[in-house]
């Protein structure tokens, strides 16, 4: 199991704690430091079964200042998220060919 994690995010910490409490081995990817590649982000979106725009953190200042109201393609949004990883919703938990957003953290139970 993998978690795309931001240690400063409460929901991300809570989700990680649920995984660890279950005894499941987990690989922690600090995605702000290890930014996913275009292929990796595309694969995550397929596993989440959502369009790129749904993975955006639209409350972030950078989104409001630079991207609010813009109509971009999925590929363009992916490039925006790679250039600005703060805009990637977190945490994302992956197991095999499935993924969930840890919002709420209990969503991770689907994969446990």
GUVO-33202 format. One line per 10 residues: number of its first residue (from 1); their letters; for each residue x, y, z of N, C-alpha, C, O. Coordinates in pm, 1 decimal. Layout:
N
NUM) a) X/Y/Z/X/Y/Z/X/Y/Z/X/Y/Z ~ ... .
REM end
This chain:
112
1) xxxxxxxxxx) 84.6/-116.7/0.0/0.0/0.0/0.0/89.8/123.9/0.0/197.0/124.7/60.5 ~ 43.4/229.2/-69.6/115.8/356.2/-75.1/22.5/468.1/-30.0/-98.6/462.8/-51.4 ~ 81.7/569.2/33.0/6.3/689.2/64.4/84.7/809.2/13.7/202.7/826.1/44.6 ~ 17.1/892.0/-64.5/73.6/1020.3/-105.9/36.3/1116.2/6.3/-79.9/1153.5/22.6 ~ 136.7/1154.7/82.4/118.6/1211.5/215.4/179.0/1350.7/226.9/284.5/1380.3/170.8 ~ 107.9/1435.4/301.9/160.9/1565.2/342.7/155.8/1566.6/494.6/47.3/1577.2/551.7 ~ 270.9/1556.2/562.2/272.2/1548.3/708.4/210.3/1669.1/778.4/174.3/1661.1/895.8 ~ 198.0/1781.1/706.5/139.5/1900.7/767.5/-13.4/1900.1/761.4/-78.2/1985.7/821.7 ~ -70.2/1805.3/689.9/-216.0/1797.6/671.5/-276.9/1701.6/773.6/-235.5/1586.1/783.4 ~ -373.8/1749.4/848.2/-437.7/1667.4/951.5/-505.9/1544.4/891.9/-493.3/1434.6/946.0 .
11) xxxxxxxxxx) -577.8/1561.5/781.4/-647.5/1447.5/719.0/-547.0/1343.2/670.3/-572.0/1222.9/678.5 ~ -435.5/1389.8/620.6/-331.4/1297.9/574.1/-272.4/1220.4/692.6/-251.8/1099.4/683.8 ~ -245.6/1289.9/802.3/-192.4/1222.5/921.8/-293.6/1123.2/977.4/-256.3/1013.1/1018.0 ~ -420.6/1160.8/979.5/-524.7/1070.5/1031.8/-536.6/945.6/943.9/-550.6/834.4/994.8 ~ -530.9/964.3/813.7/-540.0/850.7/721.6/-421.4/757.2/740.5/-438.4/635.4/745.8 ~ -302.1/813.4/750.6/-182.6/732.2/773.2/-194.3/655.1/904.4/-154.1/539.0/911.3 ~ -248.1/717.2/1007.1/-263.0/650.3/1136.7/-357.8/529.9/1126.5/-331.9/425.4/1186.1 ~ -466.2/544.7/1052.0/-560.2/433.3/1032.6/-488.1/315.9/965.6/-505.1/200.8/1005.7 ~ -407.9/346.0/864.0/-334.0/240.1/793.9/-236.0/172.2/889.2/-230.0/49.4/896.1 ~ -159.8/252.1/962.0/-60.3/196.8/1053.8/-126.1/116.8/1165.8/-75.3/11.6/1204.7 .
21) xxxxxxxxxx) -239.0/165.6/1218.0/-310.2/94.1/1323.5/-362.0/-40.9/1275.8/-379.5/-132.8/1355.9 ~ -386.6/-53.4/1144.5/-437.2/-179.5/1089.6/-325.0/-283.3/1075.7/-351.0/-401.2/1051.6 ~ -200.4/-238.0/1091.2/-87.8/-329.4/1076.1/-44.6/-348.4/931.7/42.3/-430.7/903.0 ~ -104.5/-273.0/840.7/-70.5/-283.8/699.2/60.3/-210.7/671.2/81.5/-98.6/717.6 ~ 146.9/-275.2/595.2/272.1/-210.9/554.8/239.6/-101.5/453.8/161.6/-122.2/360.9 ~ 300.5/14.7/473.2/268.7/127.4/386.2/396.0/200.4/344.3/486.2/223.9/424.6 ~ 400.2/235.2/216.3/507.9/319.4/162.8/457.6/462.4/165.2/352.4/492.9/109.1 ~ 532.8/550.1/230.3/492.1/690.7/242.4/564.7/772.4/137.0/687.6/775.4/131.9 ~ 486.7/838.3/53.5/542.9/925.3/-49.5/505.7/1069.0/-13.4/389.0/1107.6/-18.9 ~ 605.0/1145.7/22.7/582.4/1287.9/53.0/580.0/1361.0/-80.9/683.0/1406.3/-130.8 .
31) xxxxxxxxxx) 459.3/1371.3/-137.9/444.5/1414.9/-275.8/486.1/1559.7/-300.5/507.4/1598.4/-415.4 ~ 498.0/1640.3/-194.9/547.5/1776.7/-215.5/698.3/1776.7/-240.4/751.7/1868.1/-303.2 ~ 766.3/1673.2/-190.5/910.6/1658.1/-211.0/940.0/1566.7/-329.7/1031.0/1592.8/-408.4 ~ 862.0/1459.5/-341.4/875.7/1363.5/-452.4/753.6/1380.3/-541.7/659.3/1301.6/-534.4 ~ 755.7/1483.0/-625.8/639.4/1516.4/-708.6/614.1/1404.2/-808.9/706.0/1360.4/-878.1 ~ 488.7/1357.6/-816.5/457.5/1250.8/-912.4/484.9/1295.8/-1055.8/470.4/1413.4/-1089.2 ~ 524.0/1201.9/-1138.5/543.5/1230.4/-1280.9/406.0/1240.7/-1347.7/303.3/1209.1/-1287.7 ~ 407.1/1285.2/-1471.7/282.1/1295.1/-1548.0/216.4/1156.9/-1559.2/95.2/1143.8/-1541.7 ~ 296.6/1054.7/-1588.4/243.3/918.9/-1600.6/187.7/871.1/-1466.7/79.6/812.4/-1461.3 ~ 261.4/896.1/-1359.0/217.6/852.6/-1226.4/85.2/919.4/-1187.3/-4.9/853.9/-1134.9 .
41) xxxxxxxxxx) 74.4/1049.3/-1213.2/-48.4/1120.5/-1179.0/-165.0/1072.7/-1265.3/-277.4/1059.1/-1217.0 ~ -137.5/1047.4/-1392.4/-240.4/993.3/-1482.1/-288.3/857.4/-1432.0/-408.4/830.1/-1430.9 ~ -194.6/772.4/-1390.6/-230.3/640.3/-1336.4/-312.3/653.7/-1208.4/-408.5/579.7/-1187.9 ~ -274.1/748.5/-1122.0/-350.4/770.3/-998.2/-494.2/810.5/-1029.2/-588.1/762.3/-965.8 ~ -510.5/898.2/-1126.1/-645.7/942.9/-1162.6/-730.0/826.6/-1215.0/-849.4/817.7/-1186.1 ~ -667.3/737.7/-1292.0/-739.8/619.4/-1341.4/-781.6/530.5/-1224.6/-894.1/480.5/-1221.2 ~ -690.4/511.0/-1128.7/-722.1/426.9/-1013.1/-828.2/491.0/-924.7/-910.0/421.3/-864.6 ~ -827.0/623.2/-916.8/-929.1/695.7/-839.6/-1061.5/702.6/-915.6/-1167.8/721.8/-856.6 ~ -1052.6/686.6/-1048.1/-1168.8/695.0/-1136.5/-1234.3/833.3/-1130.3/-1356.4/846.2/-1121.0 ~ -1148.7/936.4/-1135.7/-1198.5/1074.2/-1137.5/-1121.6/1153.2/-1243.4/-1009.1/1117.4/-1278.2 .
51) xxxxxxxxxx) -1182.7/1261.5/-1295.0/-1108.9/1347.9/-1387.4/-1007.2/1433.4/-1310.3/-1021.1/1454.6/-1189.9 ~ -906.8/1480.9/-1380.6/-798.4/1557.9/-1317.7/-851.8/1676.9/-1237.8/-801.5/1705.9/-1129.2 ~ -949.9/1743.8/-1288.8/-1002.2/1863.6/-1221.3/-1056.9/1832.5/-1081.6/-1054.9/1919.0/-994.0 ~ -1105.3/1710.6/-1060.3/-1159.7/1671.2/-929.6/-1050.7/1647.2/-825.0/-1080.4/1634.7/-706.2 ~ -924.8/1640.7/-868.5/-814.4/1617.8/-775.8/-749.3/1749.2/-730.7/-654.6/1749.3/-652.0 ~ -801.6/1859.9/-781.8/-745.9/1991.5/-749.3/-795.3/2042.9/-614.5/-912.2/2027.7/-579.1 ~ -704.2/2103.5/-541.3/-738.6/2174.5/-417.2/-773.4/2318.4/-455.2/-685.4/2403.6/-467.3 ~ -900.9/2343.7/-473.5/-944.8/2472.9/-525.2/-948.0/2583.2/-419.1/-974.6/2699.2/-450.7 ~ -921.0/2547.1/-294.0/-917.5/2648.2/-188.8/-777.4/2707.5/-170.5/-760.7/2805.8/-98.3 ~ -677.6/2648.3/-235.1/-540.5/2700.0/-224.5/-530.0/2836.9/-292.0/-591.4/2861.3/-395.9 .
61) xxxxxxxxxx) -451.8/2924.7/-231.5/-432.8/3060.0/-283.5/-384.1/3058.5/-428.4/-432.4/3136.0/-510.9 ~ -289.7/2971.7/-459.0/-235.5/2965.9/-594.8/-344.0/2930.7/-696.9/-341.8/2981.0/-809.2 ~ -438.9/2844.7/-658.5/-548.1/2810.9/-749.3/-634.7/2933.8/-771.5/-665.6/2969.2/-885.3 ~ -673.8/2999.1/-661.8/-760.2/3116.9/-671.8/-694.7/3228.3/-753.5/-761.0/3295.3/-832.7 ~ -564.3/3247.6/-733.5/-493.1/3355.9/-801.3/-464.6/3327.3/-948.3/-468.3/3418.4/-1031.0 ~ -436.2/3201.8/-981.1/-388.8/3173.1/-1116.7/-480.8/3088.3/-1203.6/-472.1/3093.7/-1326.3 ~ -569.9/3009.2/-1141.1/-642.2/2910.5/-1221.7/-794.1/2915.0/-1209.4/-863.8/2853.2/-1289.8 ~ -846.4/2986.6/-1110.8/-991.6/2991.1/-1090.9/-1061.3/3040.1/-1217.7/-1023.8/3141.3/-1277.0 ~ -1163.9/2965.0/-1257.1/-1242.0/3002.1/-1374.9/-1182.4/2958.5/-1507.2/-1244.3/2978.2/-1611.8 ~ -1064.0/2899.8/-1505.2/-1001.3/2854.8/-1629.8/-1056.4/2718.8/-1669.7/-1080.4/2632.5/-1585.2 .
71) xxxxxxxxxx) -1075.8/2701.5/-1798.4/-1119.8/2573.9/-1854.4/-997.9/2507.4/-1918.4/-954.4/2547.0/-2026.4 ~ -943.6/2406.6/-1851.2/-826.8/2336.1/-1904.3/-862.5/2189.5/-1928.5/-955.9/2135.9/-1868.9 ~ -787.1/2127.2/-2016.1/-807.1/1983.8/-2041.4/-749.1/1904.7/-1924.4/-676.2/1958.9/-1841.3 ~ -782.4/1776.5/-1919.1/-727.5/1690.9/-1815.0/-575.7/1690.6/-1816.4/-512.2/1698.9/-1711.3 ~ -517.4/1681.1/-1935.3/-371.0/1681.6/-1947.8/-312.7/1813.2/-1897.3/-208.4/1814.2/-1831.9 ~ -379.7/1923.6/-1927.7/-331.1/2054.1/-1881.8/-338.9/2064.7/-1729.3/-247.3/2117.3/-1666.1 ~ -448.4/2014.8/-1669.9/-459.8/2017.7/-1522.8/-350.7/1932.1/-1459.1/-295.5/1968.6/-1355.3 ~ -319.6/1818.7/-1520.8/-212.8/1732.8/-1468.9/-80.2/1809.5/-1468.3/-5.9/1804.3/-1370.3 ~ -50.8/1880.2/-1576.9/72.1/1960.7/-1583.6/71.7/2070.1/-1475.9/175.2/2098.2/-1415.5 ~ -43.5/2130.9/-1452.2/-56.3/2234.3/-1348.4/-25.4/2173.9/-1211.5/47.0/2233.8/-1132.0 .
81) xxxxxxxxxx) -80.4/2055.3/-1184.0/-56.7/1991.2/-1053.9/89.5/1950.9/-1035.8/142.9/1959.9/-925.2 ~ 153.6/1907.5/-1141.7/294.9/1870.4/-1132.0/379.6/1995.7/-1104.6/473.4/1992.0/-1025.0 ~ 345.5/2105.0/-1170.9/418.9/2230.4/-1149.8/388.4/2291.1/-1012.7/470.0/2364.5/-956.9 ~ 269.7/2259.7/-958.8/224.3/2314.4/-830.3/166.7/2201.4/-745.0/45.1/2194.9/-726.8 ~ 251.5/2112.0/-692.0/200.4/1993.2/-622.6/111.2/2024.8/-501.9/36.7/1938.4/-455.7 ~ 118.5/2146.4/-451.9/30.4/2187.2/-342.4/-116.8/2176.9/-383.2/-204.9/2166.0/-297.9 ~ -142.2/2180.5/-513.4/-278.5/2174.9/-564.5/-335.2/2033.5/-570.5/-453.7/2016.0/-599.0 ~ -252.2/1931.9/-544.1/-299.1/1793.5/-547.4/-370.7/1762.2/-416.3/-314.6/1776.8/-307.7 ~ -496.1/1718.9/-429.3/-573.8/1680.6/-309.5/-503.9/1566.1/-239.1/-443.7/1479.7/-302.9 ~ -512.3/1566.1/-108.4/-442.7/1465.0/-29.0/-530.4/1417.6/83.5/-628.7/1482.2/119.6 .
91) xxxxxxxxxx) -494.2/1305.0/138.3/-397.1/1207.0/90.7/-460.5/1115.9/-14.0/-582.6/1101.3/-19.8 ~ -376.7/1055.7/-95.3/-420.6/954.0/-191.0/-358.8/823.0/-143.3/-238.0/814.4/-121.2 ~ -443.2/721.7/-127.8/-396.0/590.7/-83.9/-418.9/491.7/-197.7/-527.4/485.4/-255.4 ~ -314.6/414.2/-229.0/-318.9/321.1/-341.2/-290.1/180.0/-293.0/-197.5/156.2/-215.5 ~ -371.3/87.7/-340.6/-345.8/-55.1/-318.3/-376.9/-125.3/-449.3/-490.5/-124.8/-496.8 ~ -274.2/-185.5/-506.5/-287.2/-255.6/-634.7/-342.9/-161.5/-740.9/-281.7/-59.1/-771.1 ~ -459.9/-195.8/-798.5/-515.2/-113.3/-906.2/-628.4/-22.3/-858.4/-706.8/27.6/-939.1 ~ -636.6/-0.9/-726.1/-740.9/85.3/-670.4/-678.2/195.6/-587.8/-569.3/179.9/-532.6 ~ -748.9/308.0/-579.8/-702.7/419.6/-497.4/-823.5/491.8/-440.1/-932.4/489.8/-497.4 ~ -802.0/555.6/-325.7/-905.7/638.7/-263.3/-840.7/766.3/-211.5/-720.9/771.6/-183.7 .
101) xxxxxxxxxx) -923.9/867.9/-200.0/-882.7/990.4/-132.2/-916.3/974.3/15.0/-1024.4/926.6/49.5 ~ -825.6/1013.3/100.5/-849.7/1004.7/244.6/-926.8/1124.4/296.6/-887.2/1186.3/395.4 ~ -1034.6/1156.5/231.6/-1123.7/1265.2/271.2/-1264.9/1213.0/263.0/-1324.7/1217.8/155.5 ~ -1320.3/1164.0/370.1/-1265.7/1158.2/505.0/-1164.7/1044.1/519.0/-1161.9/953.0/436.3 ~ -1081.8/1049.2/623.7/-979.0/946.8/642.5/-1033.6/803.9/641.0/-964.1/711.8/597.9 ~ -1155.4/784.9/686.9/-1215.8/650.7/692.5/-1231.4/587.6/554.6/-1251.9/466.6/544.9 ~ -1222.0/667.0/447.4/-1228.8/610.8/311.6/-1123.4/502.9/289.8/-1142.1/412.5/208.4 ~ -1012.2/512.8/363.2/-904.3/416.1/345.1/-947.2/274.7/383.7/-887.8/177.1/337.9 ~ -1048.9/263.5/466.8/-1097.0/130.3/507.6/-1142.5/47.1/388.1/-1142.0/-75.8/395.0 ~ -1181.1/111.0/280.9/-1220.8/39.4/158.0/-1105.4/-47.0/108.2/-1127.5/-154.9/53.1 .
111) xx) -981.9/0.5/127.5/-865.0/-69.7/76.1/-801.7/-164.1/178.1/-715.9/-244.6/141.8 ~ -841.8/-155.8/303.8/-780.0/-238.5/408.5/-845.6/-374.9/419.1/-805.6/-456.4/502.2 .
REM end
